[in-house]
């Protein structure tokens, strides 16, 4: 439960009905007492697509949405009960806005799972206003916290700072440039594309568990068949001691010590080769660095270096998250970056930076002025056919005799190019009377701008949704007359924050201006994937 020192919330499931019966410390306690149960922990890692095939498959036919929803439901109930105890109204949550944080490295699919889980957990429902649930990337939330709470945050105009959000499962990095208006108010513009990786402090735990097993094999008695079996229960107990007591203390300057759990059948209580002395095991600072901490610490430093290459005026790196509070990580970062006059800063309560920053964002969603899109977004059109580039099967001939290429990708949002929030992007097209205009929005994660809306071996294209722009009845227009069409898109990038998307996570408001007649029509289209707001404006033209 909240407040546990290891920030790890395991869950215990009944194998008979797949129901969650315990969470938090009570799940650990119940593991050895209850029959027919399964324990799950570090379940956030199931949302990292890069770990498919590495993390074990979910048991009991559970889905990732199921286990995240179960956690959110328990957590939400705990928070509500705690708030009521502190004097809030029983129904205070009905007037609340919710802001969930997600790693910047997560895919759209993973972010959508979080929203689906929030719905399943009962935090929100489908009928709620679309602003009631907002999502923000964890490093963005941390940046808002650092500005509000850290007295060392004195960044000036055009200076850049990096947020290193080092948590239990993931490392998330993002760089912002400071912009100060004439009233002295700061706004942040994302100046590079953020990066991240699953290499948080749980991987330190895994390294320690592996190294501890290796040491214990030298003193644990062999079974009758000659095998060396390390019992899980006492090993878990020693891991709890490491996670709760030893890991937070490690600063790279002192050795650590731990008593051996009584559940191990040892052939001796003293073995100098593994640092065992009368049942107490020593872990030297050298071996802890080499086998446990440094493999993860070096990955964090490498990621920071990679993102630093894209900066021009980096002045500080703020260390946040549970792992970000590590003294050893802080010291190693200082060794790397301080000689380059880049300050390393740990704000107060770095483990709370993301959660508290999310609250600040919920109160002021416009604080982040610019973001870097992670994908290309565009619609399918026809364009001039180029026989030297375009496949013959894409060739189409229009009613006016022009030769066009079908399946062309018309870009609205460019991957990696800074985009101001609520930017208006306009594109001009031509349609033909009296046909309605069928549109499809596509997304691509490729490095280069896609030419077609069809996937190739080097370009992955996914359909977001379909919609149709109806053609009104126009006087004195003949079949096949060309009609100019302008589609304006107002883009808000906020990790699902203001829309009810079912799959992809950019909010588009379309104002489709069909130039030909003298009336305006507004309508709302509900597609399979999103609620789409369309304004059609028709203006009179004198065309001879």
N, C-alpha and C positions, 0 to 999 in steps of 0.2 A: 504494500500500500504506500501511498505518498509519504515521504519522510524516511523510507528505508535507505540506509547508507549506500547500498550498492546499486540503487536505481534499476534493479532487475525485478521484473514482476512475473514470475512463473505462474502457470495455470495448470490445474489438475482436472482432467476430463474422465468421466465415467465411460468405460468402453462399451457398456451395454446400450446406452442411449445417446452417446456423444454430447452429454450435457456437462457444462462447466460446474464443478462442485466446490472448488477452492481457488483462490488467487493470492499472489503475494507470498509472504512468509508462511501462511497457513498451508499453502500448496506444498512447500518444501517439507513442512512438518508432517503432512498427511501422506507423503509419498511412501514412507516405510510402514504406515499403519493401516492403510486402506487397500483392500484387494481389488483387482481388476480395474486399475486406473492407468492413465497415461499422463505424463508431465510434459508440458511444452514451455520453452523459454527462448529468449532472443528471437522472438517471432517477427520482429521488425525486419530481420534479414530476408524473410520470404518475399519482401516487396522489392528486392534488388534483383533485377533480371540478370545481372552479371554473375549472380551466384547460383543460377539454375544448374542443377547437377552437382553442386558443391554442398549446399545445405540439404539435409535429409528430407525425403518426401514427407508431406504431412500425413499423419495416421488417421484412422477412423473415418476416412472419406471426408474429412474436413477441408474447407477451402480457406484461402488466405483471407477472404472477406469474412468468413465465419469467425476466425480466431481474433481478428482485429476488432470486429463488432462485439464479441464477447468481452474483450478487454475494455473497450470504450463504454459499454453498458455498465460494467462494474465500477469503473472509474467515475463515470457520470453520477451514478447513484451515491457513491461515497462523497463526492463533492457537494451534491445537493443536500445530503443529510448534514454535512459539516456546516454548510452555509446557514441552514435553518437553525442549528444549534447556536450559531453566532448572532441570531436575531433577525435574519432575513425572512421575508414573507414566504409562506409555503409555496407559492406559485411564482416566485421571483424569476425562475428560469423561463417562464413564458414571455418575459420582456427582455430576455438576454440575446445578444448576438454572440455567435460562436466563431472562434478563429482557430483552425487546426494548422499545425506547422508540419512541413514535409521537407525532406532533404532536397536540395537543389538538383542533385544528380538523378533523382527518380524520373522515370519515364511517365508519359501521360497516363498510361495504363495503371501504374502504381498509384498515382495521385487520384485517379478515378476510384480505385478500390477504397481509398480512404473516405471518399465522399459516400460511396455505397455503404460502407461500414457504419458511418455516422447515421445514415438513414435507418439501417437495420437495427442499430443500437437505440433508436428512439430519441436521439439528440435533436433531430429535426424531422420534418415530414415533407412529403412532396408538395403539400399545399402552402408551405411557408414562403414568405417573400424571399426572392433569390439572394438578397443581401444578408440573410440570417446566418448563413454559414460561409465563412471566408477562409481561404487557404493562403498561406504565405510561406515562402521558403525559409528554412531555419536560419541561414546566415543573414537574410534580410531582417528577420525579427531581432536577431542578436545585434545587428547594427543600430537599430532604433533604441534598444536597451542601452547600448554603450554610450550613445549620445546623451540619453536622458540621465543616466546614473553615474557615469564615469567622469570624475573631475579632471582626468588626464585627456579628455576628448577636446582638444583645442585645434582641430583641423581647420585649415584656412582655405580660401577660394582656390579651386582647381587642384588641390592636393588630393591624393588617393590614399585609401586605407583598405586593408584586407581583413575580412572576417574569417578566422579559422575556427569553424564549429566542429570541435572534436568530441564526439559522443561515444556511446557504448558500441554502436554498430557501424556508424559511418563517419567519415571526415568530409565536411562540406566547406568549400572555399568560394568566396565571391569578393569582387573588388568594386568599390564605389568611388566616384569622384564627387567632391563637395562643391555645391553651388550655393552661394549666399546672395539673397536678393537685396534690394535697396533698404529694406527694413531690418536687415540683419538676420533674417530667417533662413535656416539651412534646409536644403533639399538634397537628396542623394540621387545620383545618376549612375546606374550600373555601367561600368566602363569596360568590362571584359566579360566574356562568357564564363560563367562559373563552372567549376569542376568538382569532382568528388569521387570517393571510393569507399567501399566497405572495408575499412581497416581501423576501426575504433578500438576501444579498450577491451572489448570482448575477445579480440584476437590476442591481446596480451594474456588474458585468462586462458585461452586455448594453448598458447605457448607454455604457460606455467604448468598446466595440467599434463601436457605431453612430457615436459622436462621432469616433473615430479614422478610420473610413472616410470621414467627411465631410471631415476635414482632408487625408487622403491624396489625395482626388480632385483636389485643386488642384495636385498635383505629380507624380502618376503619369501616364506617357505613354499617350496614347490608342492603341487598337488600330487596325489598318488600316481597319476599318469605322467608325471614329470614336467607338466606345464606350470608356468608362473602366471597366476591369475591375481590381478589387483582388484579387490572387492570395491564396488562402486560407492557404497554408503560411507565408509570412512574416508574415501577419496573426496567425495562431495563435501564432507565436513571440513577437510583441510582446504578445499577450494573456497569455502565460505570464509574461512579465516583469512585467506590470502586476499579475497575480493574486499572484505569489509575492513580489515585491519592493516594488512601488510602493504598492499598495492598503493593505497593513498599516502602512506608514509615514505615511500621510496623516492629519494631525491638524487640517487647516484653516488652518495658519499658514504653510506653506511651499509653494513651487512644486515640481513633480516633473519629472524629465527622463528621457528614454529614447532610446537610439540607434535609428535606423531600420534594420530588417532589410535584409540585402543582396539579398534576393529581389525587392525592388520596383524596377521600371524607372522611375527618376525623371528628370524633365526638368531638375531643378535640385536641389542639395543645400542651398540656402538660400532660404527664403521667409518673410519676417518676418510676413506676415499669419497664418500658422499656427504661428509660433514655431519654425520650422525653421532651424537654423544649423549648417552644415557636417555635415549628416547626423544632428544631435542635435536632438530635438524637445522643446520646453518646453511643459509643461502648467501654466498659472498656477493658483494656488489658487482664484481667482475662477471660472474656467471649469470647473474640476473640481467645485466646489460646485454651480454652476448646472446643468451638463449631465449630471453623472455621479452625485454623491453625494446631493445634497439631495432629488431626487425620491423616493428610497427612504427617506432619513432622516426626511423629513416624514411619510411613511406610517407609520413606526414610532411617531413622536410622536403622530400622530392616533389610532392604535389604543390607545396608553396612555391618552390623554385620554378616549376612549370608555369604556374599562373603569373608569377612575377615577370616572366618574359614578355607578357602582353601589357605590362604597365609602363607608364612614362614618368610618374611622379609619386611613387609609393613612399609614404612616410611612416606608416605604422601597421602592425599586425595585431589584431585583438584576438586573444585566446579565450574562447567560451566553450560551454558544454561541460559535462562531467569529466571527461578526459582532458579537456582544456584547462582544468584546475590543477592538473598534475605539475608538481614542482620540477620533476625531472624533465618533462616535456618543455616547460618554460625555459629551463637552463640550457637545454640543447638548442632551442630556437634562438636564444640570445647569442649563443656562440656563433651561430650561422649568420645572423642578420644585423646584429649591433655594429660590427665593423663597417657595414655599408650605410650606417646612420638610419636604419629602419628600426624604430622602437618596437619592442614586444611588450604588450600590455595585457594584464589580467585584471578585468574589472571586478568589483565586489560581487560575490556570489555568481561566479561564471556559469555554474551549473543551472542557474535560474534564468540566464540571459534570454534564451529562446522563448520560454514560457511568458516571461514578463514583457518581452518585446512584442509578442503576439497581441497582448492586451493593448499596448501602445498603438499598434497598427490598426486594431479594431476600432479605436477611438479616432484615428486619423489615417484613413487608407490612402490619402494622396501624398503622404510623406515621401514615398518612393516615386520619383518623377519619371525615371527612364529605366527600362529593362532591356535585356538582350534576348530576343527570341531564340529558342533552341531548335526551331523547325522552319521550313518553308511552308507557307500557306498560300493557296491560290485556287482559281476555278478553272474548269475545263472550257476551252473555246476552240474555234477554228481560226487558223491564221494562214498567211500566204504560204503556199506550198513551194518548198525548195527541193527540186529533184536531186540535188547533190547531197542532201542531208536526210530528207524525210522518206520513210518507207512507202512504197507504191500503194500498199493496202490502206494507208491513211488518207489517200487522195479523195477529195469530194468536189463536186461541181455544183455551185450555187445556182439559183434560178436566173441570176443575171449573167451567167456564163463564166464567172470568175472561178479559178482553180484554188482550192483551199486545202489545208492540212488539218485533219481532225485530231482529237485527243491532245491538243496543245495545252501546256500548263501556263496560265496567266498569273504571275506572281503578285500577291498583295502584301505579304509579310516576308521579309528577307531574313534568312537564318544568319545569326551572328552580327546583324547590323543594329546598333542602338535605336530603340523606338520609344518615343515619348508616349506616356499613358494617354489614352483617348485620342490618338492620332487619327486623322481622317485621310484615307487613301482612296483616290479616285481613278477609275479606268474607263475609257470610252470604247464602246463596241457598236456593232450594227446588227439589228435583227430584221425580220421580214414579216410584213403584214399578211395574214392576221394571226400568225402562229404565236403561241405563248413561248416564253423563253425558259427552257429547262436549264437549271444550273446545278452543278455539283462542286462542292468544296473538297479539296484534297490537301493532304499534309505529306511532307517528305522530310526525312532526317539526314539526307545525304549532304556531303560537303559542298557540292556544286549545285547551282540552280537547275532544277529538272526542266527538260524540254517538253516531255510528254507526261500525261497522267497515267501512263502504263508503266508498271515496274519493269526494270531491266536487271541483269545480273549485278550491275553496279549502283543502281538507284532503287530505293524502296519507296513506293508510293502507297498511301492508304487513303481510302475515301472517308471523309468526315460525315457528310450528310448531303441530301438532295433537297432542292427547293425549286419552286416555279414562280416566275413573274408573269402574271396574266396580262394578256393584250386586250385593251378595251376596244369597243366598237368605235371606229373613227370614220367620220364622214368623208366621202370623196377619196377614199383610199382603195386601191385595187390590190388584188391578190399578188403577192410578190414584191410590193413596194418596199424599199429599204427604209428602216426606221432607226434613227440614231438612239443609242441606249448608253447612259452613263450609270455605272454602279459605284456608289460611294460606301466605303466601309469604315466605320469607326471602331478601332481596335483597342480593347482593354485587355492587357496581359496581367492576370493576377491569380494564376494557379487555381482556377475554378471560382474565384471569389464572387463573381456577380452573375452567374448563370446556372441554368439547370442542365448542363451538358451531360449526356450519358456516356460519352467516350472521350472526347478531346476537349482541351482545356483553354481555348481562347474564346473570349466573348466577342461576337461580331454583331453589330447593329447595321442593317443594310438600309440605306436610303437609295432606292433605285429610281433614277430620274429618267422617265421615258418622254423625250421631247417630241411633241406632235400636236397635243390638243390643249384644252383650256380648263381642266379640272384636276383636282388632287384627290387621291384615294389612299387611305391608310388601312392597313390590315395586319393581323397577327397570324403567322403560319406556325402551326405546331407540327414539327416533323418528328420522325422516329428518334432523332438524336438530340434535339434541342428545341427550345422555344425561340422562334425567329421573328424579329420585329422589322417590318418592311413598310416603307413609305413610298408610294408611287405618285409622282407629280407629272402631270401632262400639261404642256404649255402650247398655245397656238403658234403655228409657224405659217408664214406665207411662202409656200414653195410652188414654183411654177413648173 
